[in-house]
Amino acid sequence: MKIRDDLDGTVYVHTPDGVVVLAAGDEVPDGGRVDAVLVVGAKPAAKATASKRGGRRAAGKSD
């Protein structure tokens, strides 16, 4: 399993032997735990959408 090539920066990966720092294209060591969105072949993370805040309008206000 490899870290995605389009990753900007580094990832700290916990392994049984300690913590390693990986960059884009690096191989994840055996026993390393990495979120699926950081590895090659994973689907891109869904972008958050802005939520519409509801509520009543102040008296006398209109569009």
N, C-alpha and C positions, 0 to 999 in steps of 0.2 A: 504494500500500500504506500502511495506517494502523496506528498502534500501538493495541492493544486499549483499549477504553474503561474496562475494569475494572482496569487496571494502577494499582497504588499506587506512587508514586515516579517516578523518571526512568530513562531508558535512554541510555547513551552509544553513539552510532552512528558508526562509522568510514566516511568518505566519501573520494573522491579529493581533496577540498578541505580535509580535516581532520576533526576530531571535532565532532559536534553533540550537544546534549542534548535529548531528546524526552520528552514526557509523554503521558499517555493522550489519544487522539484526534488526535495530531499526525501529519502526513504524513511518511513516510520519504523523504528526498531521493534523487534519482537517484544510483545507484552506492552507496547505503548498504547495509551488510550487517547484517541483523537476523535473529535466530533465529525460526523459523516460529511458535513458541508465543507470541510477543509481538505478532503482527499479527492484525488483524481477520479472522475466518473460519477461524482455526486451531483445531484441537481442543485442549481443555484438556490440560495435562500430566498424565500418570498419576501418582497418588499413590504414594509408596513404601510398601511393606508391610513390616511388621516381620518379620524372619527369626527362625525358631525356632532357638535354639542348642541343639545336641545335646551329648551327653557322658554319661559315667557318673555316677551318683549316689554320693555318699560312703557308705561302709559304715555301716550302722545307721540310715540315713535312710529314711523312708517318707512317703507322702502322708497 
